[in-house]
Each structure stands twice: as structure tokens, then as C-alpha cells.
Amino acid sequence: MSDEATIYRDEPLHAYVDDAASGKPAPGGGSVSACAGALGAALVSMVCNLTIGKEKFADVEPEITELVGRSEALRGRLEQLLQDDTTAYNGVIEGYRMPKETDEQQAARSAHIQAALKVAAGVPLEISRVALDVCRLARTAAELGNPAAVTDAAIGAILGEAAAQGAALNVLINLGSIKDQAYVAACRTELDGILAEAVGLRAEVMVITHGKL
């Protein structure tokens, strides 16, 4: 398991990438998806910062100023989720290590595992939610921001969609072991909506981008 003391946002990039490439189970796909989403949010902020303060974009400056505040908040949230996902599965592993000799132990073990699986599914589900917000902001950035940086907005949307899609896979793999079918159904329905909107937004941003090239 990845060293819980490692706070990746405080480490060099290569330390995170090396751990992702290693035989450690974490950071894995969910965390890397959050990383992609954070980079997408950063690019939205970049577009905003290349727009704010320029006279020819003065008419959209209030909207862009609000947008950069929102994109920076998403970036910070995804950086935290990048970290959270590296430990989200720990509770499941702990559950599988619990004793199971008696009926009482088996019941306690099963309950622990089921609760931990919901945590393990919940973190990447939140990554997907926040990544969708990145796609939404990328569309606004592409539409209103400095056209010289429109490709950065497009890449932000691409990364946002990739983050949502990647994190969704981590949700689904955990849902397969969860017995609460109402919870499973609710998660699947929410994911379907998130991914459909993310795909649509990325497509819209690409249309806007190609129209400005």
C-alpha cells in the first residue's frame, strides 16, 4: 500500500509518477484521474489569467474573474482527491484481514468490508463529479476567454472528460462487490448522467475551439 505519509502535492512530480508506475496498488487509476482533472482545471485557470487585465476583453472580465475563482477551487479539490484516492481502499483491505472463524466475526468482517467498499467507490465518484465541473468551466473559458488560449480550454475539457471517465471505472469495479443494490443503482444512474454530460461538453468545446483556429 502506498505510504500514507506521502503527501503527493508536496512532492516532486516524478515521485508521484514513479509511484504510479511501481508495483504498489496506489496511487492508481482513480488518483491519476484526479490528477488529470486537476491539470484540466489548471488550464481553465490559465485561460482566465491570459484574459484578465487585457483591455480588449474588459467586457467579459467580471465573468472570467469569477471563473478563475471557481476553477482554482476545483483544482484544489481534485488535488485533495488525488491524495484521498491513494488510501480509499485501505479499509477494504483491512476488512479482508479481519478474523472469520465465528459467525459473529464473519458478520463483523462482512459489514466492515461493505462499508469500506462504499468509501472506496465514493471517492472516485466525487472525482467524476468534480471533473464534470471542470468540463463545464472549460466550455465557458473556450467561449469567453482569450481566443489565443482556446486550445488550452479545449485540452482542459479533454482532461476533464478523461478524469470523469477514468474515475467512473474505479467506481464501477467497487460497485461489483457491493451488496446494497439501491446504492449500486443510484451510483450507476448518477455516473451515466455525469459521463453523458462530460462527453457532450467536450464535444461542444471542440466545436468552439475549431471555430476559433
Residue frames as qw, qx, qy, qz and C-alpha x, y, z in Angstrom:
[[0.000, 0.889, 0.458, 0.000, 0.00, 0.00, 0.00],
 [0.347, 0.662, -0.054, 0.662, 1.26, 3.46, -0.77],
 [0.400, -0.145, -0.509, 0.748, 2.92, 5.18, 2.16],
 [0.123, -0.831, -0.540, -0.063, 0.15, 7.17, 3.84],
 [0.381, -0.699, -0.058, 0.603, 2.72, 9.76, 4.97],
 [0.357, 0.025, 0.467, 0.809, 3.49, 10.70, 1.37],
 [0.260, 0.766, 0.351, -0.472, 1.60, 13.89, 0.56],
 [0.657, 0.290, 0.474, 0.510, 1.98, 13.95, -3.19],
 [0.208, 0.929, 0.211, 0.222, 1.13, 17.61, -3.71],
 [0.332, -0.898, 0.272, 0.096, 4.23, 18.42, -1.65],
 [0.736, -0.230, 0.532, 0.350, 6.47, 16.01, -3.58],
 [0.050, 0.443, -0.555, -0.702, 8.24, 16.40, -6.93],
 [0.756, 0.305, -0.123, -0.565, 6.14, 15.30, -9.89],
 [0.532, 0.366, -0.757, -0.099, 8.48, 12.40, -10.61],
 [0.143, -0.156, 0.860, -0.465, 7.83, 10.94, -7.14],
 [0.654, 0.245, 0.373, -0.611, 4.12, 10.65, -7.91],
 [0.714, 0.477, -0.354, -0.370, 4.70, 9.31, -11.42],
 [0.252, 0.393, -0.876, 0.122, 7.26, 6.80, -10.16],
 [0.348, -0.008, 0.790, -0.505, 4.83, 5.50, -7.53],
 [0.723, 0.371, 0.118, -0.571, 2.05, 5.28, -10.13],
 [0.636, 0.503, -0.546, -0.211, 4.37, 3.20, -12.31],
 [0.059, -0.408, 0.867, -0.280, 5.51, 0.93, -9.48],
 [0.410, -0.161, -0.888, -0.133, 4.03, -2.32, -8.24],
 [0.081, 0.155, 0.616, -0.768, 2.24, -0.51, -5.43],
 [0.114, 0.569, 0.806, 0.117, -1.57, -0.66, -5.58],
 [0.010, 0.954, 0.299, 0.005, -1.77, 3.10, -5.06],
 [0.415, 0.477, 0.115, -0.767, -1.67, 5.69, -6.50],
 [0.411, 0.198, 0.844, 0.281, -3.72, 4.01, -9.19],
 [0.162, 0.425, 0.622, 0.637, -6.29, 4.89, -11.79],
 [0.191, -0.850, -0.490, -0.017, -8.59, 6.88, -9.55],
 [0.415, -0.709, 0.015, 0.571, -5.82, 9.07, -8.23],
 [0.360, -0.078, 0.498, 0.785, -4.34, 9.54, -11.70],
 [0.075, 0.657, 0.632, 0.404, -7.79, 10.52, -12.95],
 [0.280, -0.889, -0.270, 0.242, -7.97, 13.19, -10.24],
 [0.452, -0.446, 0.277, 0.721, -4.52, 14.36, -11.34],
 [0.266, 0.298, 0.615, 0.680, -5.74, 14.69, -14.93],
 [0.100, -0.825, -0.532, -0.161, -8.77, 16.63, -13.74],
 [0.399, -0.770, -0.072, 0.493, -6.60, 18.96, -11.68],
 [0.383, -0.174, 0.446, 0.790, -4.47, 19.66, -14.75],
 [0.113, 0.572, 0.648, 0.489, -7.64, 20.36, -16.71],
 [0.248, -0.892, -0.355, 0.129, -8.77, 22.85, -14.06],
 [0.462, -0.539, 0.164, 0.686, -5.30, 24.44, -14.15],
 [0.308, 0.162, 0.554, 0.756, -5.65, 25.01, -17.88],
 [0.065, -0.807, -0.537, -0.236, -9.02, 26.68, -17.38],
 [0.397, -0.815, -0.106, 0.409, -7.30, 28.98, -14.87],
 [0.482, -0.195, 0.389, 0.760, -4.56, 29.62, -17.41],
 [0.177, 0.545, 0.579, 0.580, -7.09, 30.76, -20.00],
 [0.254, -0.893, -0.372, 0.016, -8.65, 33.06, -17.42],
 [0.495, -0.676, 0.078, 0.540, -5.31, 34.53, -16.39],
 [0.389, -0.001, 0.492, 0.779, -4.44, 35.19, -20.04],
 [0.017, 0.668, 0.583, 0.461, -7.73, 37.07, -20.39],
 [0.369, -0.844, -0.329, 0.209, -7.96, 39.12, -17.19],
 [0.375, -0.673, 0.105, 0.629, -6.41, 42.58, -17.37],
 [0.323, 0.051, 0.576, 0.749, -6.45, 42.85, -21.16],
 [0.232, 0.321, 0.104, -0.912, -8.41, 45.83, -22.43],
 [0.417, 0.104, -0.591, -0.683, -9.98, 44.05, -25.38],
 [0.462, -0.257, -0.846, -0.062, -11.56, 41.52, -23.02],
 [0.060, -0.110, 0.461, -0.879, -12.77, 44.08, -20.48],
 [0.613, -0.143, -0.163, -0.760, -16.42, 43.31, -21.22],
 [0.863, -0.146, -0.457, -0.157, -16.06, 39.71, -20.04],
 [0.264, 0.430, -0.661, 0.555, -13.63, 40.34, -17.19],
 [0.544, -0.332, 0.415, -0.650, -16.25, 40.01, -14.40],
 [0.956, 0.041, -0.046, -0.287, -17.30, 36.59, -15.70],
 [0.740, 0.396, -0.477, 0.260, -13.71, 35.48, -16.23],
 [0.031, -0.512, 0.593, -0.620, -12.68, 36.66, -12.78],
 [0.767, -0.216, 0.320, -0.512, -15.47, 34.59, -11.26],
 [0.931, 0.258, -0.233, -0.110, -14.49, 31.67, -13.48],
 [0.481, 0.492, -0.620, 0.377, -10.88, 31.59, -12.31],
 [0.372, -0.409, 0.569, -0.609, -12.01, 31.51, -8.70],
 [0.903, 0.001, 0.176, -0.392, -14.17, 28.51, -9.45],
 [0.836, 0.406, -0.364, 0.062, -11.50, 26.71, -11.48],
 [0.183, 0.536, -0.668, 0.483, -8.93, 27.19, -8.73],
 [0.628, -0.278, 0.473, -0.551, -11.36, 25.78, -6.19],
 [0.959, 0.187, -0.034, -0.208, -11.85, 22.71, -8.41],
 [0.584, 0.545, -0.546, 0.255, -8.11, 22.33, -8.83],
 [0.162, -0.476, 0.667, -0.549, -7.62, 22.34, -5.07],
 [0.819, -0.093, 0.312, -0.472, -10.44, 19.84, -4.58],
 [0.917, 0.337, -0.206, -0.066, -9.01, 17.47, -7.18],
 [0.320, 0.575, -0.651, 0.379, -5.54, 17.72, -5.68],
 [0.458, -0.337, 0.621, -0.539, -7.05, 16.59, -2.38],
 [0.915, 0.132, 0.151, -0.350, -8.99, 13.79, -4.08],
 [0.639, 0.546, -0.536, 0.084, -5.76, 12.68, -5.77],
 [0.009, 0.426, -0.767, 0.480, -4.45, 12.09, -2.26],
 [0.668, -0.112, 0.429, -0.598, -7.69, 10.67, -0.85],
 [0.894, 0.264, -0.191, -0.306, -7.91, 8.02, -3.54],
 [0.431, 0.483, -0.737, 0.195, -4.50, 6.60, -2.60],
 [0.068, -0.158, 0.835, -0.523, -5.92, 5.48, 0.76],
 [0.645, -0.037, -0.019, -0.763, -9.60, 4.92, -0.11],
 [0.831, 0.056, -0.504, -0.229, -9.18, 1.16, -0.49],
 [0.138, 0.392, -0.774, 0.478, -7.27, 0.68, 2.76],
 [0.567, -0.150, 0.469, -0.660, -10.45, -0.05, 4.71],
 [0.896, 0.201, -0.192, -0.346, -11.39, -2.82, 2.31],
 [0.591, 0.389, -0.669, 0.229, -8.01, -4.47, 2.72],
 [0.164, -0.321, 0.676, -0.642, -8.31, -4.16, 6.49],
 [0.777, -0.024, 0.183, -0.601, -11.69, -5.85, 6.30],
 [0.866, 0.272, -0.398, -0.134, -10.37, -8.81, 4.35],
 [0.385, 0.380, -0.719, 0.436, -7.70, -9.26, 7.04],
 [0.521, -0.378, 0.366, -0.672, -10.27, -9.46, 9.84],
 [0.166, -0.115, 0.970, -0.134, -10.82, -12.84, 11.54],
 [0.637, 0.048, -0.302, -0.708, -13.66, -15.03, 10.27],
 [0.158, 0.109, -0.971, 0.145, -13.63, -18.10, 12.48],
 [0.129, 0.379, 0.799, -0.449, -17.01, -17.50, 14.13],
 [0.165, 0.697, 0.635, 0.289, -20.38, -16.37, 12.83],
 [0.186, -0.917, -0.190, 0.298, -20.01, -13.11, 14.76],
 [0.382, -0.509, 0.400, 0.660, -16.58, -12.47, 13.26],
 [0.337, 0.267, 0.710, 0.557, -17.85, -13.24, 9.78],
 [0.046, 0.850, 0.520, 0.076, -20.75, -10.81, 10.22],
 [0.270, -0.853, 0.035, 0.445, -18.46, -8.06, 11.53],
 [0.432, -0.249, 0.563, 0.659, -15.99, -8.68, 8.72],
 [0.281, 0.501, 0.692, 0.436, -18.67, -8.54, 6.05],
 [0.055, -0.927, -0.357, 0.100, -20.17, -5.34, 7.45],
 [0.358, -0.700, 0.234, 0.572, -16.75, -3.70, 7.60],
 [0.407, -0.007, 0.651, 0.641, -15.94, -4.68, 4.02],
 [0.192, 0.692, 0.638, 0.279, -19.28, -3.45, 2.70],
 [0.150, -0.939, -0.164, 0.261, -18.93, -0.08, 4.44],
 [0.407, -0.551, 0.405, 0.605, -15.34, 0.25, 3.21],
 [0.418, 0.274, 0.687, 0.527, -16.33, -0.57, -0.36],
 [0.106, 0.890, 0.436, 0.077, -18.77, 2.35, -0.31],
 [0.280, -0.842, 0.165, 0.431, -15.90, 4.61, 0.76],
 [0.472, -0.227, 0.626, 0.578, -13.72, 3.17, -2.00],
 [0.309, 0.549, 0.660, 0.411, -16.49, 3.84, -4.54],
 [0.070, -0.918, -0.349, 0.174, -17.40, 7.22, -3.10],
 [0.337, -0.643, 0.245, 0.643, -14.02, 8.87, -3.63],
 [0.267, -0.012, 0.651, 0.711, -13.81, 8.22, -7.39],
 [0.096, 0.720, 0.668, 0.161, -17.49, 9.11, -7.71],
 [0.164, -0.891, -0.135, 0.401, -16.64, 12.51, -6.25],
 [0.349, -0.359, 0.491, 0.713, -13.71, 12.76, -8.66],
 [0.236, 0.393, 0.742, 0.489, -16.14, 12.21, -11.54],
 [0.036, -0.872, -0.477, 0.103, -18.49, 14.88, -10.19],
 [0.247, -0.793, 0.110, 0.546, -15.73, 17.47, -9.85],
 [0.375, -0.121, 0.638, 0.662, -14.25, 16.54, -13.22],
 [0.210, 0.662, 0.665, 0.275, -17.62, 17.25, -14.82],
 [0.120, -0.929, -0.185, 0.297, -17.47, 20.73, -13.29],
 [0.376, -0.466, 0.440, 0.669, -14.07, 21.16, -14.96],
 [0.313, 0.306, 0.727, 0.529, -15.70, 20.38, -18.31],
 [0.035, 0.863, 0.505, -0.005, -18.43, 22.92, -17.61],
 [0.237, -0.849, 0.074, 0.466, -15.91, 25.64, -16.81],
 [0.439, -0.187, 0.595, 0.647, -13.77, 24.72, -19.81],
 [0.286, 0.613, 0.649, 0.346, -16.72, 25.40, -22.06],
 [0.080, -0.961, -0.220, 0.145, -17.15, 28.88, -20.61],
 [0.421, -0.628, 0.348, 0.554, -13.41, 29.52, -20.90],
 [0.446, 0.133, 0.669, 0.579, -13.44, 28.47, -24.55],
 [0.161, 0.773, 0.571, 0.227, -16.44, 30.66, -25.29],
 [0.137, -0.981, -0.140, -0.015, -15.44, 33.83, -23.39],
 [0.634, -0.597, 0.212, 0.443, -11.70, 33.60, -22.85],
 [0.024, 0.728, -0.469, -0.500, -8.75, 34.88, -24.84],
 [0.897, 0.391, 0.015, -0.206, -9.00, 33.09, -28.21],
 [0.358, 0.680, -0.633, 0.097, -5.23, 32.79, -28.31],
 [0.160, -0.310, 0.870, -0.348, -5.61, 30.29, -25.47],
 [0.789, 0.029, -0.017, -0.613, -8.70, 28.50, -26.75],
 [0.736, 0.216, -0.641, -0.036, -6.75, 25.27, -27.31],
 [0.112, 0.224, -0.768, 0.589, -5.86, 25.27, -23.62],
 [0.591, -0.022, 0.315, -0.742, -9.55, 25.42, -22.78],
 [0.830, 0.203, -0.364, -0.371, -10.11, 22.51, -25.16],
 [0.519, 0.247, -0.773, 0.268, -7.39, 20.44, -23.52],
 [0.231, -0.178, 0.605, -0.741, -8.93, 21.31, -20.16],
 [0.776, 0.067, 0.053, -0.625, -12.22, 19.83, -21.38],
 [0.761, 0.274, -0.582, -0.086, -10.48, 16.74, -22.75],
 [0.269, 0.244, -0.786, 0.501, -8.70, 16.18, -19.44],
 [0.464, -0.108, 0.419, -0.773, -11.90, 16.82, -17.51],
 [0.860, 0.116, -0.183, -0.462, -13.75, 14.21, -19.52],
 [0.637, 0.293, -0.696, 0.154, -10.85, 11.75, -19.21],
 [0.036, -0.251, 0.705, -0.662, -10.85, 12.27, -15.44],
 [0.675, -0.023, 0.236, -0.698, -14.58, 11.63, -15.23],
 [0.859, 0.224, -0.378, -0.264, -14.35, 8.51, -17.41],
 [0.480, 0.335, -0.743, 0.326, -11.32, 7.13, -15.57],
 [0.219, -0.206, 0.642, -0.705, -12.72, 7.70, -12.11],
 [0.779, 0.023, -0.006, -0.627, -16.03, 6.14, -13.19],
 [0.750, 0.216, -0.624, -0.043, -14.23, 2.88, -13.93],
 [0.215, 0.208, -0.768, 0.567, -12.95, 2.82, -10.36],
 [0.545, -0.077, 0.326, -0.769, -16.47, 3.37, -9.09],
 [0.831, 0.143, -0.287, -0.455, -17.79, 0.51, -11.20],
 [0.581, 0.242, -0.759, 0.166, -15.18, -2.01, -10.12],
 [0.045, -0.113, 0.718, -0.685, -16.10, -1.39, -6.49],
 [0.642, 0.019, 0.081, -0.762, -19.84, -1.46, -7.15],
 [0.696, 0.162, -0.648, -0.261, -19.43, -5.03, -8.37],
 [0.436, -0.003, -0.816, 0.381, -18.72, -6.16, -4.80],
 [0.218, -0.064, 0.402, -0.887, -21.34, -4.03, -3.01],
 [0.023, -0.307, -0.951, -0.005, -24.48, -5.87, -1.92],
 [0.162, 0.581, 0.429, -0.673, -26.66, -2.78, -1.35],
 [0.400, 0.377, 0.671, 0.498, -28.44, -2.80, -4.69],
 [0.056, 0.934, 0.350, -0.032, -30.22, 0.51, -4.11],
 [0.314, -0.786, 0.262, 0.464, -26.83, 2.18, -3.56],
 [0.488, -0.084, 0.670, 0.552, -25.40, 0.47, -6.64],
 [0.318, 0.656, 0.621, 0.286, -28.32, 1.54, -8.81],
 [0.066, -0.966, -0.150, 0.201, -28.13, 5.14, -7.60],
 [0.394, -0.608, 0.430, 0.539, -24.40, 5.32, -8.32],
 [0.460, 0.159, 0.712, 0.506, -24.80, 3.84, -11.79],
 [0.207, 0.832, 0.500, 0.123, -27.57, 6.27, -12.65],
 [0.176, -0.925, 0.063, 0.330, -25.52, 9.23, -11.45],
 [0.469, -0.372, 0.574, 0.559, -22.46, 8.05, -13.37],
 [0.445, 0.472, 0.664, 0.372, -24.48, 7.68, -16.57],
 [0.087, 0.955, 0.283, -0.003, -25.59, 11.30, -16.27],
 [0.359, -0.785, 0.282, 0.419, -22.11, 12.58, -15.44],
 [0.507, -0.166, 0.650, 0.542, -20.45, 10.81, -18.35],
 [0.382, 0.654, 0.591, 0.278, -23.11, 11.76, -20.87],
 [0.006, -0.989, -0.111, 0.102, -22.77, 15.42, -19.95],
 [0.449, -0.644, 0.420, 0.456, -18.96, 15.28, -19.90],
 [0.536, 0.158, 0.667, 0.494, -18.87, 13.75, -23.39],
 [0.253, 0.825, 0.468, 0.191, -21.28, 16.39, -24.67],
 [0.193, -0.948, 0.052, 0.247, -19.35, 19.28, -23.15],
 [0.518, -0.395, 0.534, 0.539, -16.04, 18.08, -24.54],
 [0.460, 0.429, 0.641, 0.441, -17.65, 17.86, -27.99],
 [0.075, 0.952, 0.296, 0.032, -19.08, 21.38, -27.65],
 [0.356, -0.810, 0.249, 0.394, -15.72, 22.77, -26.60],
 [0.552, -0.092, 0.613, 0.558, -14.03, 21.15, -29.57],
 [0.335, 0.713, 0.531, 0.313, -16.55, 22.77, -31.92],
 [0.124, -0.982, -0.062, 0.126, -15.95, 26.17, -30.31],
 [0.523, -0.581, 0.413, 0.468, -12.19, 25.65, -30.45],
 [0.534, 0.173, 0.622, 0.546, -12.04, 24.64, -34.11],
 [0.208, 0.860, 0.428, 0.181, -14.23, 27.61, -34.92],
 [0.194, -0.965, 0.098, 0.148, -11.57, 29.93, -33.48],
 [0.695, -0.308, 0.437, 0.482, -8.49, 28.33, -35.02]]
